Amino acid sequence: MMTKEDFEEILDSLKITVAEGINKDEKTWLFPRIVYWEIFWDFLQASSKSYNCVVTYQISFFSKEPRNEKLLELIKKLLDHGIVANVNHEYIQDEKYFHSYFSIDLLENVLV
């Protein structure tokens, strides 16, 4: 399973705007961009009574065109790491952009 650190390295390699949690207001209209946040924790007890956690994140990708090259690059890099993302898409008519989103499970220790 991929760690959060490994995932963040992939995001950094895309060379686009990325925010964990909430975008800063001045970055809300930059395209393409990624915003991701935790949506679920699944604690795993190790033999040493310490805990790791599988954290599920929602990944939201915003772009002005469908099948943006950076989205495809992200998906390919995830596939190279054995992660298959089932990507949903919607078009936001009022603001004229595409929102593609999926979830990913990452291993991390949230109690440190």
N, C-alpha and C positions, 0 to 999 in steps of 0.2 A: 504494500500500500504506500502511496506517496505521502511524504510529510508536507506540512504547510510550507516549510522552508524551500523544499524542492519546487513546489507549485509557484511560490513567489519568484523564484529564479526564472521560471518559464514566463511569467507575466512581465518581469523586467526585460527579458530578451525581446519582447514584442516592440519595445520603444514607443509605446503610446501611453496616454494618461490612464492611470490606475488608482483607484481609491478603495480602501477597505472601510466599510461602513457607509459613510455619507460623503458625497462629493462636496467640495468647497463650492460656494456659489459661483465663483468666477470660472469654474471648470465644467459647470452643468451643460454648457452648449459646445463643448469640444467634442469633435468626432474624428476618428473612432475613440471610444473610451470604454473602460471596464470598471464596474463597481461590484464588489463582492462582500458578503456578510454571512455570519453563522446563522444557521436556522435550526440545528439540532445537535445535541451532545449524546453520545452513546459511550458510557464509561466501560473500560475493560480492566479487570483486576489482573495484575501480574502476580507471579509467585512470591515476590518480595513485599506484597501488600501495598505496593505503589500502584498508581493508576495511570494508564494512558487513556486517551479518548479518541474515538472516531468522531470527528466534527464534520457535519454536513454543511457545506456552503452553497448559497445560491450565487451563481456567476451571471451577471447581466452585462451584455455587450451592446453598445449603442453605436449605430452608424447611419450614414446618409444613403447607403445602398445595400441591397441584399447581397449575401455571400461576400461580404467584405474580405479582402485579402488577409487582413490581420486576424479575423475570426477563423478563416480557414487555416492559417498558420498555427493558431492556438490549438485548434482541434487536432491537427496533424501532430503537433508536439505532445499532446496528451495521448494520442494513439501510440506514438513511439514509446511511451512509458506504460503502455498496456491499459490505459484508461479510455473507455468508450463513453463519450458524452452524448446523451440524447437531447438534442437541441430543439427548443421551441422558438417560434418566431411570431412577432406581431408587428404590424405597421401602425405607428401613432400618427393618425391623419392630421390632427390639429397642429402638431409641431413638425410634421414631415420628416420623421426618422424611423429607423427600424430598431426594434428591441429583440435581441436573441438572448435566450437564457437557458441555463441548465444547472443541475446540482452536481457536486463532486464531494466525495468523502476523502478526508485527509486525516492522517494520524498526527496527534499532538498531545502534549501534556498541558492541560488547561489549569491544573492546580499548582503549578510551580510559581 
